[in-house]
Amino acid sequence: MAELETPLRRSLSLPVMTFYGLGTILGAGIYALVGKVAGRAGLHAPLAFAAAALVAGLTAFSYAELAARLPRSAGEAAYVHEAFRRRWVSRAVGLGIVATGLVSAAAIANAFVGYLDLFVDVSAKAAIVGLIVVLGAIAAVGVEVSSGVAVLITSLELSGLLLVLAVAGHHLADLPARASEIALPSGHAWPGVFSGAFLAFYAFVGFEDMANMAEEVRYPERTMPRSIILAMLLSTLLYLLVATVAVLAVPIDRLSASDAPLATLVTEGSGLGPNVIGLISLFAIINGALVQLVMAARVLYGMARSEDAPAFLGRVHPRTRTPLPATAVVTAAILVLALFFPLVPLAEMTSLLILGIYALVNLACLRLQPRTDLPRPVRVPRVVPGLGFMACVAALVYRWL
């Protein structure tokens, strides 16, 4: 096992991990899908985001406890293995997380094309290939570079959302008069709200990626839970504000038809041109794909180390201290998916995969909570993972009805 002797470098702090988490969550979710969610839920799009936030938030607390107790790469696989001691279950969860990262990054690469069209007329396939190859190279250089790029771009993402609120936020003055239209759906509107919530759930996918960076975090027993909860709270607040402004400022038919919905929001909500927010959106989407790529490679590395994946995927380059074979495999797989599947089906596929994994992680948290042989620096009330499990199962059942 000599190829596994070089350890990952612990270099990530609480601010970096919080920004890293925001980058994984914000990305394509709000920049590319807010219009598609509005197309399903109509004026109730903010309610759809709130419902998705509830399901994701319950599970985030389970992750916060487990990431502090078991700070390992391939986090979910480690949690499930420790809870159930069934290698096939932990292997399936690990592969599911990898698949989620691959599919999500491919969805984000497709969203990239919609905003790129604001600036240049380029072949969609050429744009996707160029984006993924560059991101694979960045991920291969080293975690300080890739996380540094993620922090920089996350700052731009936040600036973009704040810009949207600054130039179109005056529409919030209409909220008191229209609150009932948004928050109180009629009976026939609920199916659209639930369908929109299922798609909006994709926008919250990402905090689980943070758990897979635990072996590169300083003081993970403190840093991991704090960064997960902070990232979820901040992203939820921003999503609700932006979704509310969007449905108040832009007619639903135009918002849902746009491939660059925040650019449409800025243009129609304030009269400004789309260039600035379009450029920021490009970087936001790039960041989301980069973080998913890094995460999937780290999970494959962790699985190889625990002998749940081929050993060569666990090799760490002695100079960059990154898992280069795993990074190469992940980059190639994302490229194939992005070239052959469009945005919305990829986003829904991601939601299906991650809901199943979240359900198992909540069960693992319930199973591990009574264990006294593991440290427990964070204590989540037992009802939280129980509700998280039921919420995930309910969402999956609804999707298949």
C-alpha positions as CSV (number, residue, x, y, z in Angstrom):
1,M,0.0,0.0,0.0
2,A,3.0,2.4,-0.6
3,E,0.9,4.5,-2.9
4,L,-1.3,5.5,0.0
5,E,1.5,6.7,2.4
6,T,1.5,10.3,1.3
7,P,-1.2,12.1,3.3
8,L,-3.4,14.9,2.3
9,R,-2.3,18.3,3.6
10,R,-4.4,19.9,6.4
11,S,-4.5,23.5,5.3
12,L,-8.2,24.6,5.3
13,S,-9.6,27.0,8.0
14,L,-13.1,27.8,9.1
15,P,-13.5,30.9,6.8
16,V,-12.1,29.0,3.8
17,M,-14.3,26.0,4.4
18,T,-17.4,28.2,4.9
19,F,-16.6,29.9,1.6
20,Y,-15.9,26.6,0.0
21,G,-19.3,25.3,1.2
22,L,-21.0,28.5,-0.1
23,G,-19.4,27.9,-3.4
24,T,-20.7,24.3,-3.6
25,I,-24.2,25.4,-2.7
26,L,-24.7,28.6,-4.6
27,G,-23.3,27.9,-8.1
28,A,-25.7,26.8,-10.7
29,G,-28.6,26.4,-8.2
30,I,-29.6,30.0,-8.1
31,Y,-27.8,31.3,-11.1
32,A,-29.3,28.8,-13.6
33,L,-32.3,27.2,-12.0
34,V,-34.3,29.9,-10.3
35,G,-36.2,30.5,-13.6
36,K,-36.9,26.7,-14.0
37,V,-38.2,26.5,-10.5
38,A,-40.5,29.5,-11.1
39,G,-41.7,27.8,-14.3
40,R,-43.0,24.9,-12.1
41,A,-44.1,26.8,-8.9
42,G,-45.0,30.1,-10.4
43,L,-45.2,33.0,-7.9
44,H,-44.7,30.3,-5.2
45,A,-41.0,29.8,-6.2
46,P,-39.8,31.2,-2.8
47,L,-42.0,28.7,-1.0
48,A,-40.5,25.9,-3.2
49,F,-37.0,27.0,-2.1
50,A,-38.1,27.2,1.5
51,A,-39.4,23.6,1.4
52,A,-36.2,22.4,-0.2
53,A,-34.2,24.2,2.4
54,L,-36.1,22.4,5.2
55,V,-35.3,19.0,3.8
56,A,-31.7,19.9,3.2
57,G,-31.3,21.7,6.5
58,L,-32.4,18.8,8.6
59,T,-29.8,16.6,6.9
60,A,-27.1,19.3,7.3
61,F,-27.3,19.0,11.1
62,S,-26.8,15.3,10.8
63,Y,-23.7,15.9,8.6
64,A,-22.5,18.5,11.2
65,E,-22.5,15.9,13.9
66,L,-21.0,13.1,11.8
67,A,-18.3,15.2,10.2
68,A,-17.1,16.2,13.7
69,R,-17.2,12.5,15.0
70,L,-15.7,10.9,11.8
71,P,-13.6,13.5,9.9
72,R,-12.7,11.4,6.9
73,S,-12.6,11.6,3.1
74,A,-15.4,9.6,1.6
75,G,-17.4,10.9,4.6
76,E,-20.8,9.4,3.8
77,A,-19.3,6.0,3.0
78,A,-17.4,6.2,6.3
79,Y,-20.5,7.1,8.2
80,V,-22.6,4.4,6.8
81,H,-19.9,1.8,7.2
82,E,-19.4,2.7,10.8
83,A,-23.1,2.6,11.5
84,F,-24.1,-0.6,9.6
85,R,-20.8,-2.5,9.1
86,R,-21.9,-3.6,5.6
87,R,-19.2,-3.0,3.1
88,W,-21.6,-3.3,0.1
89,V,-23.7,-0.5,1.6
90,S,-20.8,1.8,2.3
91,R,-19.4,1.1,-1.2
92,A,-22.8,1.9,-2.8
93,V,-23.0,5.2,-0.8
94,G,-19.5,6.2,-1.8
95,L,-20.2,5.5,-5.5
96,G,-23.5,7.3,-5.2
97,I,-21.7,10.4,-3.9
98,V,-19.2,10.2,-6.7
99,A,-22.1,9.9,-9.2
100,T,-23.8,12.9,-7.6
101,G,-20.6,15.0,-8.1
102,L,-20.2,13.8,-11.7
103,V,-23.9,14.5,-12.6
104,S,-24.0,17.8,-10.8
105,A,-20.8,19.1,-12.4
106,A,-22.1,18.0,-15.8
107,A,-25.3,19.9,-15.1
108,I,-23.3,23.0,-14.1
109,A,-21.2,22.7,-17.3
110,N,-24.5,22.9,-19.3
111,A,-25.6,25.9,-17.3
112,F,-22.3,27.6,-18.2
113,V,-23.3,27.6,-21.9
114,G,-26.4,29.7,-21.2
115,Y,-24.5,32.6,-19.7
116,L,-21.6,32.3,-22.1
117,D,-24.0,33.0,-25.0
118,L,-24.5,36.5,-23.6
119,F,-20.9,37.3,-24.7
120,V,-19.8,35.0,-27.5
121,D,-21.4,32.8,-30.1
122,V,-19.5,29.5,-29.5
123,S,-20.3,25.8,-30.0
124,A,-21.9,24.4,-26.8
125,K,-19.8,21.3,-27.0
126,A,-16.6,23.3,-27.5
127,A,-17.4,25.4,-24.5
128,I,-18.1,22.4,-22.3
129,V,-14.9,20.6,-23.3
130,G,-12.8,23.7,-22.7
131,L,-14.4,24.4,-19.3
132,I,-14.0,20.8,-17.9
133,V,-10.4,20.4,-19.1
134,V,-9.4,23.6,-17.5
135,L,-11.1,22.8,-14.2
136,G,-9.5,19.3,-14.2
137,A,-6.1,21.0,-14.5
138,I,-6.9,23.4,-11.6
139,A,-8.0,20.5,-9.4
140,A,-4.8,18.6,-10.2
141,V,-2.5,21.4,-9.1
142,G,-3.3,21.3,-5.4
143,V,-6.0,21.8,-2.8
144,E,-4.6,25.3,-1.8
145,V,-4.9,26.4,-5.4
146,S,-8.3,24.9,-6.1
147,S,-9.7,26.0,-2.7
148,G,-8.2,29.4,-3.2
149,V,-9.8,29.7,-6.6
150,A,-13.1,28.5,-5.0
151,V,-12.9,31.2,-2.3
152,L,-12.1,33.9,-4.9
153,I,-15.0,32.9,-7.1
154,T,-17.4,32.5,-4.2
155,S,-16.7,36.1,-3.3
156,L,-17.8,37.0,-6.8
157,E,-20.9,34.8,-6.4
158,L,-21.9,36.6,-3.3
159,S,-21.2,39.9,-5.0
160,G,-23.4,38.9,-7.9
161,L,-26.3,38.0,-5.6
162,L,-25.9,41.2,-3.6
163,L,-25.8,43.1,-6.9
164,V,-29.1,41.6,-7.9
165,L,-30.6,42.5,-4.6
166,A,-29.2,46.0,-4.8
167,V,-30.5,46.8,-8.3
168,A,-33.8,44.9,-8.2
169,G,-34.4,44.7,-4.5
170,H,-36.8,47.7,-4.5
171,H,-39.4,45.2,-5.8
172,L,-39.5,43.8,-2.2
173,A,-41.6,46.9,-1.4
174,D,-44.4,45.1,-3.2
175,L,-44.1,42.1,-1.0
176,P,-46.6,43.1,1.8
177,A,-49.3,43.6,-0.8
178,R,-48.5,40.4,-2.6
179,A,-47.4,38.1,0.3
180,S,-50.6,36.0,0.1
181,E,-50.0,35.4,-3.6
182,I,-46.6,34.0,-2.9
183,A,-47.0,32.3,0.5
184,L,-50.5,30.9,0.3
185,P,-50.9,28.5,-2.7
186,S,-54.4,27.4,-3.7
187,G,-55.1,23.7,-3.7
188,H,-54.4,23.2,-7.4
189,A,-51.0,25.1,-7.0
190,W,-49.5,22.6,-4.6
191,P,-48.3,20.0,-7.1
192,G,-46.4,22.8,-8.9
193,V,-44.8,23.9,-5.5
194,F,-43.7,20.3,-4.7
195,S,-42.4,19.8,-8.2
196,G,-40.5,23.1,-8.0
197,A,-39.2,22.2,-4.5
198,F,-37.8,18.9,-5.9
199,L,-35.9,20.9,-8.6
200,A,-34.9,23.6,-6.1
201,F,-33.5,20.9,-3.9
202,Y,-30.6,20.7,-6.4
203,A,-29.7,24.2,-5.4
204,F,-28.9,23.1,-1.9
205,V,-26.7,20.2,-2.9
206,G,-23.2,20.9,-1.9
207,F,-22.8,21.1,1.8
208,E,-22.2,17.3,1.9
209,D,-19.2,17.9,-0.3
210,M,-17.6,19.7,2.6
211,A,-17.6,16.5,4.7
212,N,-15.4,14.9,2.0
213,M,-12.7,17.6,2.6
214,A,-12.4,16.8,6.3
215,E,-8.9,15.3,6.0
216,E,-7.6,18.6,4.6
217,V,-9.2,20.8,7.3
218,R,-7.5,22.1,10.4
219,Y,-9.2,21.2,13.7
220,P,-12.0,19.3,11.8
221,E,-14.0,18.5,15.0
222,R,-14.7,22.2,15.4
223,T,-14.3,23.6,11.9
224,M,-16.5,21.1,10.0
225,P,-19.8,21.5,11.9
226,R,-19.5,25.2,12.1
227,S,-18.7,25.7,8.4
228,I,-21.6,23.3,7.3
229,I,-24.2,25.2,9.3
230,L,-22.9,28.6,8.4
231,A,-22.9,27.8,4.7
232,M,-26.4,26.4,4.8
233,L,-27.8,29.4,6.7
234,L,-26.2,32.0,4.4
235,S,-27.2,30.2,1.2
236,T,-30.8,29.7,2.3
237,L,-31.2,33.4,3.2
238,L,-29.8,34.5,-0.2
239,Y,-31.9,32.0,-2.1
240,L,-35.1,33.2,-0.5
241,L,-34.4,36.8,-1.1
242,V,-33.3,36.4,-4.7
243,A,-36.3,34.1,-5.5
244,T,-38.7,36.5,-4.0
245,V,-37.2,39.5,-5.9
246,A,-37.3,37.4,-9.1
247,V,-41.0,36.5,-9.0
248,L,-41.9,40.1,-8.0
249,A,-39.8,41.8,-10.7
250,V,-40.1,39.5,-13.8
251,P,-43.2,37.9,-15.4
252,I,-43.1,34.2,-14.7
253,D,-43.2,33.2,-18.4
254,R,-40.1,35.3,-19.3
255,L,-38.2,34.2,-16.1
256,S,-38.9,30.5,-16.8
257,A,-37.9,30.7,-20.5
258,S,-34.5,32.3,-19.8
259,D,-31.3,30.3,-19.9
260,A,-29.6,33.2,-17.9
261,P,-32.4,34.1,-15.4
262,L,-30.4,36.4,-13.1
263,A,-29.3,38.4,-16.2
264,T,-33.0,38.6,-17.2
265,L,-33.8,39.7,-13.6
266,V,-31.3,42.5,-13.6
267,T,-32.3,43.7,-17.1
268,E,-36.1,43.7,-16.5
269,G,-36.0,44.5,-12.8
270,S,-33.7,47.5,-13.0
271,G,-33.2,48.4,-16.7
272,L,-29.5,47.7,-16.5
273,G,-27.6,45.7,-19.0
274,P,-26.9,42.0,-18.4
275,N,-23.1,42.0,-18.9
276,V,-21.9,42.5,-15.3
277,I,-24.2,39.9,-13.7
278,G,-23.7,37.6,-16.7
279,L,-20.0,37.7,-16.2
280,I,-20.3,37.0,-12.4
281,S,-22.7,34.2,-13.2
282,L,-20.2,32.6,-15.4
283,F,-17.6,32.5,-12.6
284,A,-20.2,31.3,-10.2
285,I,-21.1,28.4,-12.4
286,I,-17.4,27.6,-13.0
287,N,-16.9,27.5,-9.2
288,G,-19.7,25.0,-8.7
289,A,-18.3,22.6,-11.3
290,L,-14.8,22.9,-9.8
291,V,-16.0,22.1,-6.3
292,Q,-18.0,19.1,-7.5
293,L,-15.0,17.8,-9.4
294,V,-12.6,18.2,-6.4
295,M,-15.2,16.5,-4.1
296,A,-15.7,13.5,-6.4
297,A,-12.0,12.9,-6.7
298,R,-11.6,13.0,-2.9
299,V,-14.3,10.4,-2.4
300,L,-12.7,8.1,-4.9
301,Y,-9.4,8.6,-3.1
302,G,-11.1,7.8,0.3
303,M,-12.8,4.7,-1.1
304,A,-9.5,3.5,-2.6
305,R,-7.8,3.9,0.8
306,S,-10.5,1.8,2.4
307,E,-10.2,-0.8,-0.4
308,D,-13.7,0.0,-1.8
309,A,-12.2,1.2,-5.1
310,P,-9.2,0.3,-7.2
311,A,-5.9,1.0,-5.4
312,F,-4.5,3.3,-8.1
313,L,-7.2,5.8,-7.4
314,G,-5.7,6.3,-3.9
315,R,-2.3,7.5,-5.2
316,V,-1.4,11.0,-4.1
317,H,1.2,12.9,-6.0
318,P,4.2,13.7,-3.7
319,R,4.6,17.3,-5.0
320,T,1.0,18.5,-5.5
321,R,-0.3,16.2,-2.7
322,T,-3.5,15.6,-4.7
323,P,-5.0,12.3,-5.9
324,L,-4.1,12.7,-9.6
325,P,-5.5,9.4,-11.0
326,A,-8.9,10.0,-9.2
327,T,-9.0,13.6,-10.6
328,A,-8.3,12.4,-14.1
329,V,-11.1,9.7,-14.0
330,V,-13.6,12.2,-12.5
331,T,-12.8,14.8,-15.2
332,A,-13.3,12.4,-18.0
333,A,-16.6,11.1,-16.6
334,I,-18.0,14.6,-16.2
335,L,-17.0,15.5,-19.7
336,V,-19.0,12.5,-21.1
337,L,-22.1,13.3,-19.1
338,A,-22.0,17.0,-19.9
339,L,-21.8,16.4,-23.6
340,F,-24.8,14.0,-23.8
341,F,-27.3,15.2,-21.2
342,P,-29.1,18.6,-20.8
343,L,-29.3,20.7,-17.6
344,V,-32.7,20.0,-16.1
345,P,-32.6,16.1,-16.4
346,L,-29.1,16.2,-14.9
347,A,-30.3,18.4,-12.0
348,E,-33.2,16.1,-11.3
349,M,-30.9,13.0,-11.5
350,T,-28.7,14.7,-8.9
351,S,-31.6,15.4,-6.6
352,L,-32.7,11.7,-6.8
353,L,-29.2,10.4,-6.0
354,I,-28.6,12.8,-3.2
355,L,-31.9,12.3,-1.5
356,G,-31.3,8.6,-1.2
357,I,-27.8,9.2,0.2
358,Y,-29.2,11.8,2.7
359,A,-31.8,9.3,3.9
360,L,-29.0,6.8,4.7
361,V,-26.8,9.4,6.3
362,N,-29.7,10.4,8.6
363,L,-30.2,6.8,9.5
364,A,-26.4,6.4,10.2
365,C,-26.6,9.5,12.5
366,L,-29.4,7.9,14.4
367,R,-27.5,4.6,14.7
368,L,-24.3,6.2,15.8
369,Q,-25.6,8.8,18.3
370,P,-25.7,6.3,21.2
371,R,-22.1,5.1,20.5
372,T,-19.8,6.0,23.4
373,D,-16.6,4.7,21.7
374,L,-16.6,7.7,19.3
375,P,-16.0,11.3,20.3
376,R,-19.1,13.5,20.1
377,P,-18.1,17.1,20.1
378,V,-21.4,18.1,18.5
379,R,-24.7,16.8,19.8
380,V,-27.7,17.1,17.5
381,P,-31.2,16.3,19.1
382,R,-32.2,12.8,18.0
383,V,-35.4,14.1,16.5
384,V,-33.5,16.0,13.8
385,P,-32.0,13.0,11.9
386,G,-35.3,11.2,12.3
387,L,-37.2,14.1,10.7
388,G,-34.5,14.4,8.1
389,F,-34.9,10.7,7.1
390,M,-38.6,11.0,6.8
391,A,-38.4,14.2,4.8
392,C,-36.0,12.6,2.3
393,V,-38.1,9.5,1.9
394,A,-41.2,11.7,1.4
395,A,-39.5,13.7,-1.3
396,L,-38.4,10.5,-3.1
397,V,-41.9,9.0,-2.8
398,Y,-43.5,12.1,-4.2
399,R,-41.1,12.2,-7.1
400,W,-42.2,8.7,-8.2
401,L,-45.9,9.1,-7.7
